Amino acid sequence: MGIILSTTRYAPFSLVTGIIGLISFVFTLTTWLRVLWGNFTTAGQATHEVHAYLTNLRTELLEERASIRVMRKQCRKYQRRLEKRYDGGDTLMDIGLDDVSLKTMADTIKRLIKQFQELERPFLAEGSEGIGGYQRHERRSRRRRNESVSPYYEHSAYAAPPPPSPPNPRGSRARSRGDSRRRRRRKGQRDEGDDEDDDEDEDDDADTFWAQRTQYKQFGIVCRYNWVQKKSQCQELFSTLSRVQIRRIARQVGGLSLLAYESGPRLERSEAMLTRIEHRLGNIVGVRRVE
């Protein structure tokens, strides 16, 4: 028997199909290895990335919330002033300078804060509230600012002098011991006062920088796996917040341009008024304007 070779016309097509399939398999395997390596890298850097991402995102959310609140107050004051000046007429231009756009941005920030609260919950340490406790910290800071300072100045230099002591028969040795005890007592009182001041400063810092000092739990396998799943959500929150910030900045620039546009005619009227005053003074006392 001889050797039989296959000479079908479909052999070249099968070869091309096999090559294409091999190349597709290599690309698929490379993509899978790249994704797997990225997940391992994210899990390894979870300790630093969680602190950086969550702390910055928490701070920016609170800053944007405070900025929008201030802008809404300023918008209401400006609108009331214009209504009084023009007897309640519509004086604002159609560029969103009313409270509607700011209310929309405020609602968006509230929704982002709720999403962030759900995002950071698996990573917080026990007893740490995260962004959910910002209202309590605001109330404490407001209460601390509203506390009145005592008008009575208590200082040892302004205190009443001690009454004169009767003559001691034991001599100067007993007086020296009494003076040393009094000095130690005063020193202890000063040290206690310094400790109280340090504690008050620490409380103030805790209320001021609580968003940056939020404690996170120890990172194990479960926390690292959660971060691999939630990192994309955190990046999406960052992009959404960036768009809100850009819109708020555009809103502020538009308000400044409107104020500059409105101040132009006022400056022209002021300059014309000054010119008329100078002309009248020149007619009265002979004063001439020097160019």
Secondary structure, DSSP 8 states (H G I E B T S, - for coil): --------TTHHHHHHHHHHHHHHHHHHHHHHHHHHHHHHHHHHTHHHHHHHHHHHHHHHHHHHHHHHHHHHHHHHHHHHHHHHHTTT---S-TTT-SHHHHHHHHHHHHHHHHHHHHHHGGGB-TT--GGGGHHHHHHHHHHHHH----S----GGGS---------TT-HHHHHHHHHHHHHHHHHHHHHHHHHHHHHHHHHHHHHSTTTS--B----HHHHHHHHHHHHHHHHHHHHHHHHHHHHHHHHHHHHHHHHHHHHHHHHHHHHHHHHHHHHHHHHH------
